[in-house]
Amino acid sequence: METKRLDFATTLQDAIAIGLKNAPSVIAAVALWLVTIWVPYINVGTTIAITLLPTRLAKGEIVNPLGIFDSKYRRYMGEYFITMGLMVFPILIGVLFMIVPAIVLSLAWTLSYYFLIEKEKNPIQAIKASNDATYGSKWTMFAVQLVVGIIVGIVLGIFRFLCDLIDVGFITFIVMFVLYVLAISISMAVNASYWKQLKDNVE
C-alpha cells in the first residue's frame, strides 16, 4: 500500500473551514470540560472525549458539546493512561537530547489516541500505527503547526493590543477567552485534517 503524504494546502484549508465551522460547539465543549476537570472520574471521560474531538471533526460532524459526558469514553481509561505513559517518558528523554527528538516523536505520535480508540488498537499498536501513518509527513506537519501558530499569535497580539486600548477588564476577558478557544478549535481542526488524510495509511 502506497503511503499518502500530508498536503500542506489542504491541511491549512481544513484548519480554517473545520475550525471556524465548529468554533461555537468547541467553545461550549471546552467550557464544560473546564468545569468538570475538577470532578474526579468524570474528568477522565471528558478529557478523553476532548482528545478525540478531531476524529469527529474529520467526519464532518457538528460536535455536540454534551457528548463529552458520554460514559463510553471512560471505558478506555486504562488504555488511554497506558498510551500516555508510553509516549510521555520517551518524549521527556528526547528533550534531554536537545529537544529536536522530542519534537519529532510528538509529531510522529500525534494520531496515537485516535488509532487507540477509533481503530481499537492496543497502546503499543496505536503508537506504532501513528508513527507509520505520519511517515514522510512530519516536516509538513511541523510547517503547518508553525504557520498556524504564527497566524494565531499575530491575531491574539492584535486583539490584545486593542483590548488594552479599551482597558475594560470584562471585555478583555471575554474577547481573549473566545480567541483562545477559537485557537484550540483551529488546532483541533488541524489534527482532524491529519487524521482524515493519513488514517488509511495503516490498516
C-alpha positions as CSV (number, residue, x, y, z in Angstrom):
1,M,0.0,0.0,0.0
2,E,1.4,3.4,-1.0
3,T,1.8,5.8,1.9
4,K,-0.2,9.0,1.5
5,R,1.7,12.2,2.3
6,L,0.1,15.1,4.1
7,D,-0.9,18.0,1.8
8,F,0.1,21.4,3.2
9,A,-2.6,23.5,1.4
10,T,-5.4,21.0,2.2
11,T,-4.5,21.0,5.9
12,L,-4.5,24.8,6.1
13,Q,-7.8,24.9,4.4
14,D,-9.3,22.3,6.7
15,A,-7.9,24.2,9.7
16,I,-9.8,27.3,8.8
17,A,-13.0,25.7,7.4
18,I,-13.5,23.0,10.1
19,G,-12.2,25.2,12.9
20,L,-14.5,28.1,12.2
21,K,-17.5,25.9,11.4
22,N,-17.2,24.1,14.8
23,A,-15.9,27.0,16.9
24,P,-19.2,27.6,18.9
25,S,-19.5,23.9,19.7
26,V,-15.8,23.6,20.6
27,I,-16.1,26.7,22.8
28,A,-19.0,25.1,24.6
29,A,-17.3,21.7,24.9
30,V,-14.1,23.2,26.3
31,A,-16.0,25.3,28.7
32,L,-17.9,22.2,30.0
33,W,-14.5,20.4,30.2
34,L,-13.0,23.2,32.3
35,V,-16.0,23.0,34.7
36,T,-15.7,19.2,35.1
37,I,-11.9,19.0,35.2
38,W,-12.2,19.2,39.0
39,V,-14.7,16.4,39.2
40,P,-12.9,13.0,39.9
41,Y,-13.5,10.2,37.5
42,I,-15.9,12.3,35.3
43,N,-12.9,14.3,34.3
44,V,-11.2,11.3,32.8
45,G,-14.1,10.7,30.4
46,T,-14.4,14.3,29.4
47,T,-10.7,14.6,28.9
48,I,-10.7,11.6,26.6
49,A,-13.7,13.0,24.7
50,I,-11.9,16.3,24.2
51,T,-8.8,14.5,23.0
52,L,-10.9,12.6,20.4
53,L,-12.9,15.6,19.1
54,P,-10.7,15.8,16.0
55,T,-11.8,12.4,14.8
56,R,-15.4,13.6,14.9
57,L,-14.5,16.8,13.2
58,A,-12.7,14.8,10.5
59,K,-16.1,13.1,9.7
60,G,-17.7,16.5,9.0
61,E,-19.8,16.2,12.2
62,I,-21.0,19.2,14.1
63,V,-19.8,18.5,17.6
64,N,-22.5,18.2,20.3
65,P,-20.8,19.7,23.4
66,L,-22.8,17.5,25.8
67,G,-21.3,14.5,24.0
68,I,-18.2,14.8,26.2
69,F,-20.2,13.3,29.0
70,D,-20.9,10.0,27.2
71,S,-19.9,7.2,29.5
72,K,-18.3,5.2,26.6
73,Y,-15.2,7.4,26.9
74,R,-14.5,6.2,30.4
75,R,-14.3,2.6,29.1
76,Y,-10.9,3.5,27.6
77,M,-9.4,5.0,30.8
78,G,-6.8,2.3,31.2
79,E,-5.7,2.1,27.6
80,Y,-5.6,6.0,27.5
81,F,-3.4,6.2,30.5
82,I,-1.1,3.4,29.3
83,T,-0.7,5.1,25.9
84,M,0.0,8.4,27.6
85,G,2.7,6.9,29.8
86,L,4.3,5.1,26.9
87,M,4.6,8.4,25.0
88,V,5.4,10.8,27.8
89,F,8.6,9.2,29.0
90,P,10.4,8.8,25.6
91,I,9.4,12.4,24.8
92,L,10.9,13.6,28.0
93,I,14.1,11.7,27.3
94,G,14.0,13.3,23.8
95,V,14.0,16.7,25.5
96,L,17.3,15.9,27.1
97,F,18.8,15.3,23.6
98,M,18.5,19.0,22.6
99,I,14.7,19.0,22.2
100,V,14.6,18.1,18.4
101,P,14.0,14.3,19.1
102,A,11.1,15.2,21.4
103,I,9.5,17.3,18.6
104,V,9.9,14.5,16.1
105,L,8.4,12.0,18.4
106,S,5.5,14.3,19.3
107,L,4.7,14.7,15.6
108,A,5.1,11.0,14.9
109,W,2.7,10.0,17.7
110,T,0.1,12.7,17.1
111,L,-2.5,10.2,16.0
112,S,-1.9,7.6,18.7
113,Y,-5.0,8.2,20.7
114,Y,-7.1,8.2,17.5
115,F,-5.8,4.8,16.5
116,L,-6.2,3.5,20.0
117,I,-9.9,4.2,20.2
118,E,-11.2,4.7,16.6
119,K,-9.3,1.7,15.2
120,E,-9.4,-0.2,18.5
121,K,-5.7,-0.9,18.6
122,N,-3.8,-1.6,21.8
123,P,-1.5,1.1,23.2
124,I,1.7,-0.2,21.5
125,Q,-0.1,-0.9,18.2
126,A,-1.6,2.6,18.3
127,I,1.7,4.4,18.8
128,K,3.3,2.3,16.0
129,A,0.3,2.9,13.7
130,S,0.6,6.7,14.3
131,N,4.4,6.5,13.6
132,D,3.7,4.6,10.4
133,A,0.8,6.8,9.3
134,T,2.8,10.0,9.7
135,Y,6.0,8.7,8.0
136,G,7.1,11.1,5.3
137,S,4.7,13.9,6.5
138,K,6.4,15.1,9.7
139,W,8.0,18.1,8.0
140,T,4.7,19.1,6.6
141,M,3.0,18.7,10.0
142,F,5.7,20.9,11.5
143,A,5.3,23.5,8.8
144,V,1.5,23.6,9.2
145,Q,1.8,24.0,13.0
146,L,4.4,26.7,12.6
147,V,2.3,28.7,10.2
148,V,-0.9,28.3,12.2
149,G,0.9,29.2,15.4
150,I,2.3,32.4,13.8
151,I,-1.1,33.5,12.4
152,V,-2.8,32.7,15.7
153,G,-0.1,34.6,17.6
154,I,-0.5,37.7,15.4
155,V,-4.3,37.7,15.7
156,L,-4.1,37.3,19.5
157,G,-1.5,40.1,19.7
158,I,-3.6,42.5,17.7
159,F,-6.8,41.9,19.7
160,R,-4.8,42.1,23.0
161,F,-3.4,45.4,21.9
162,L,-7.0,46.7,21.0
163,C,-8.3,45.4,24.3
164,D,-5.6,47.2,26.2
165,L,-6.6,50.4,24.5
166,I,-10.2,49.9,25.6
167,D,-9.0,49.0,29.1
168,V,-12.2,47.3,30.2
169,G,-11.3,44.1,32.1
170,F,-14.5,42.2,31.5
171,I,-14.4,42.9,27.8
172,T,-10.8,41.8,27.6
173,F,-11.5,38.6,29.4
174,I,-14.4,37.7,27.1
175,V,-12.6,38.6,23.9
176,M,-9.4,36.8,24.9
177,F,-11.3,33.7,26.1
178,V,-13.2,33.4,22.8
179,L,-10.0,33.9,20.8
180,Y,-8.0,31.3,22.9
181,V,-10.8,28.7,22.5
182,L,-11.1,29.6,18.8
183,A,-7.3,28.8,18.6
184,I,-8.0,25.5,20.3
185,S,-10.7,24.8,17.7
186,I,-8.4,25.5,14.8
187,S,-5.7,23.3,16.4
188,M,-8.2,20.5,16.7
189,A,-9.2,21.1,13.1
190,V,-5.5,20.7,12.1
191,N,-5.4,17.3,13.9
192,A,-8.7,16.4,12.2
193,S,-7.1,17.1,8.8
194,Y,-4.1,15.0,9.8
195,W,-6.4,12.1,10.7
196,K,-8.6,12.5,7.6
197,Q,-5.6,12.4,5.3
198,L,-3.4,9.9,7.0
199,K,-5.5,7.3,8.8
200,D,-5.8,5.0,5.8
201,N,-2.0,4.6,5.7
202,V,-2.4,1.9,8.3
203,E,-4.9,-0.9,8.2
